[in-house]
């Protein structure tokens, strides 16, 4: 009898979710956030077509990578979204006696997924032609975009991190190299160092020792302050590890490796590569191209929060909407601004500086993000493409390890956004009785990212447990 009474008292004292309203649940979660932090929340019932919960929803916040929603939705709203990213090779002149008496051009289309497969495809298309000698020049055409290789507001000291590549219409391996280090079998011997992709564009200096504490702290870096590509691997190697580094500059990395690959096939030139614009007349002859579907770029941008893919989509927005040969970021930003204007926002109500969210100058509100999500939801085909590109809670992308063993498992399709002091989540989910929901949660001034993620997870769980009727 005592045990039964004790159990009754325990359950009577518990503030069960079922005993409180949805609003009270969210407010109790907000009250538990770290002191000094702030949050803005907008939750909209797409089925009932009415707000479900609003808290600081109009307050401007730094969106981090939830900025990619604006870039992606604006791109999907265009009819030419299906057009693939294309890198092309052309030549001028004529071919006689196994010699190209003319010039070879590689024309960049800002393909962010161009990799070893793409490089092989291009050089093999050239290898099909009846020449092994180029009596002329090898040119890279990077005239698609301006020469600014970083977005507005990007931090100079984020290089040589791979998440901030040097932007160019000619990108190879995302402008990065992956260095992997493994300890040797003999203690004190230099570790084994591997790099991918292989290219003579960079050099590696191995100053490591295996299981030797006196060798100092392990480190992989490059001389980025001098814009150099001398990669130094040093220190004590206890276990297999590695690092992905960006290289300076992307267009040179591409062209240098391109010439390397041609040389591997026995195709040579007396001159090194340089940069020039392909002549747009009948003298230029198309050789071949490598293409990447735009949907693949969209999904990499969303699932993996890939910044290069976001900037590539931004520049492509500009390229498809301007008559100018060379595009800058503002041409793409103009398209995003145009969509936000269509949704009722004046330019003074927000700030967009880039396509990826890397910039410290971006400012959006939860209301703006939700209005973008509502716009996407209203167009069946646009929504279908966006929805399948978003990370799924507990399954993949940047939500792979979140919300498992909760009502929100597999039920949240959303974009994450994180930066120092910032953690955001925006996307779609569904209530327990089947109502579709668009939401945006923007945690700011929070130096404990785990606390922000836990808060967002619990808000999503509360939505998924909700019965609206």
Secondary structure by P-SEA (a helix, b strand, c coil): caaaaaaaaaaaaccccccccaaaaaaaaaaaccccbbbbbbbbccccccccccccccccccccccaaaaaaaaaaaccccccccccbbbbccccccccccbbbbbbbcccccccaaaaaaaaaaaaacccccccbbbbbbccccccccccccccccccccccccccccccccccbbbbbbbbccccccccbbbbccccccbbbbbbccccccccccccccccccccccbbbbbcccccccccccccccaaaaaaaaaaaaaaaacbbbcccbbbbccccccccccccbbbbbaaaaaaaacccccaaaaaaaaaaaaaaccccccccaaaaaaaaaaaaaaaccccccccccccccccccbbbcaaaaaaaaaaaaacaaaaaaaaaaccccccccccccccccccccccccbbbbbcccccccccccccccbbbbbbbbbbcccccaaaaaaaaaaaaaaaaacccc
